[in-house]
Amino acid sequence: MRNQNLTVPNAMSLFRILVIPFFAVFFLQGNLTAAIVTLALSGLSDALDGMVARKFNQITELGKMLDPLADKLTQGTVAVCIAVRYPAICPLLFLLVTKELVMLCGACYLLHHKKKPCAAKWYGKVSTTLFYLAIALIVVMDGFMKVPTETFNLVSNLALVVTAAFMIYTFVRYFGVFREILRSKDGRYDLNLPEEIRAKKSREP
């Protein structure tokens, strides 16, 4: 007998959650190389977990919730750490925290009504990618390249504006999906969370 939630993609999502404190410690201690490597490993696992789940038929409802949860926790931690060092990112941090809190409340509301929260969509992945690229660009320009202040301000502000705009677009799209799930009578949106966490068990062949 095996629990269907014990899959490689779910392990990757848990890995992303577990490395968050390591990134924070490395970054706040000024060890930028280790922080970037940690974040890169997290991003790589984020890119691969969906591919592995689809290729090996390891898609689970728990995994669909763990993946965006890991994204939200990672983005929030990275944003807070960067804001400590670069106050210019504070507006983006406020937007990110507001967006994620509203989406988290929406997911909890759906679960309370025995509905499946929305799985990660392509625009959510693009938003995450833009966020990481903007943060990496700021850190590299300031911590490694030492570009002139005017160039740094221009490029960093442009990256932050583009990222913020796509975050707003992503929020609007997810809100539409939230309304569709909440109003739908389709059984494919039904979910009993306690039963899903225990997971059905199937005998190995």
C-alpha positions, -999 to 999 in steps of 0.1 A, spaced: 0 0 0 12 35 -7 0 70 -2 -6 87 -35 7 121 -22 42 106 -17 55 118 -51 87 134 -64 69 167 -75 54 170 -40 89 164 -25 102 192 -48 76 216 -34 85 207 1 121 212 -7 114 248 -19 97 255 14 125 240 35 153 261 17 135 294 24 152 299 59 186 291 43 182 318 17 172 344 43 202 336 65 226 337 36 212 369 22 210 388 55 245 377 64 258 392 31 267 359 15 251 368 -18 266 339 -38 252 313 -15 218 331 -14 217 332 -52 226 295 -55 199 286 -30 173 307 -49 184 292 -82 179 256 -68 145 266 -56 136 281 -90 149 250 -108 128 227 -87 98 250 -93 104 247 -131 108 209 -130 81 197 -106 52 203 -130 71 186 -159 78 156 -137 42 154 -125 28 154 -160 54 131 -175 51 104 -148 14 109 -140 21 121 -105 -4 150 -104 -22 152 -71 -46 177 -56 -23 182 -26 5 190 -51 -16 216 -68 -19 234 -35 17 229 -23 32 243 -55 16 278 -52 21 278 -15 58 273 -19 58 301 -45 40 325 -22 63 317 8 94 320 -13 84 353 -30 74 368 3 106 359 20 128 371 -9 108 404 -11 112 411 26 149 403 25 155 425 -5 134 453 10 157 453 41 187 461 18 170 480 -10 141 502 2 131 510 -34 114 476 -36 90 484 -8 61 494 -31 65 461 -49 66 443 -16 34 460 -5 17 449 -38 30 414 -35 19 409 1 -16 424 -6 -20 402 -37 -9 370 -19 -30 377 12 -61 382 -8 -54 351 -29 -47 331 3 -80 343 18 -98 333 -14 -82 298 -13 -93 293 23 -128 305 14 -130 279 -14 -117 251 9 -143 261 35 -169 256 8 -153 223 -2 -140 237 -35 -106 233 -50 -84 264 -50 -71 273 -84 -39 255 -95 -10 276 -108 -17 290 -142 8 301 -169 4 338 -160 12 330 -124 44 313 -134 53 342 -156 47 366 -128 69 345 -105 97 344 -132 95 382 -137 97 387 -99 128 366 -96 144 382 -127 138 417 -113 152 408 -79 183 390 -94 189 420 -116 189 444 -87 212 422 -66 237 415 -94 239 452 -105 245 464 -69 263 435 -54 285 423 -83 286 448 -112 286 481 -91 269 500 -119 265 538 -117 237 550 -95 217 566 -123 218 534 -144 210 513 -114 179 534 -105 167 535 -142 170 497 -148 158 486 -114 127 509 -115 118 497 -150 121 460 -139 100 467 -108 73 485 -128 70 457 -154 69 431 -126 42 451 -107 21 455 -138 21 418 -145 13 410 -109 -18 431 -112 -27 414 -144 -22 380 -127 -44 390 -98 -72 400 -121 -70 367 -140 -69 346 -108 -99 365 -94 -119 356 -125 -110 319 -120 -120 322 -83 -154 335 -92 -158 307 -118 -150 280 -93 -171 294 -65 -202 297 -88 -197 264 -106 -218 233 -98 -193 211 -117 -182 182 -95 -146 185 -107 -142 215 -85 -153 196 -54 -127 188 -27 -128 174 8 -94 186 22 -90 161 51 -97 132 29 -73 145 2 -45 149 28 -50 113 39 -52 104 2 -67 72 -12 -43 43 -11 -37 19 -40 -18 -14 -40 15 -15 -59 13 -39 -89 
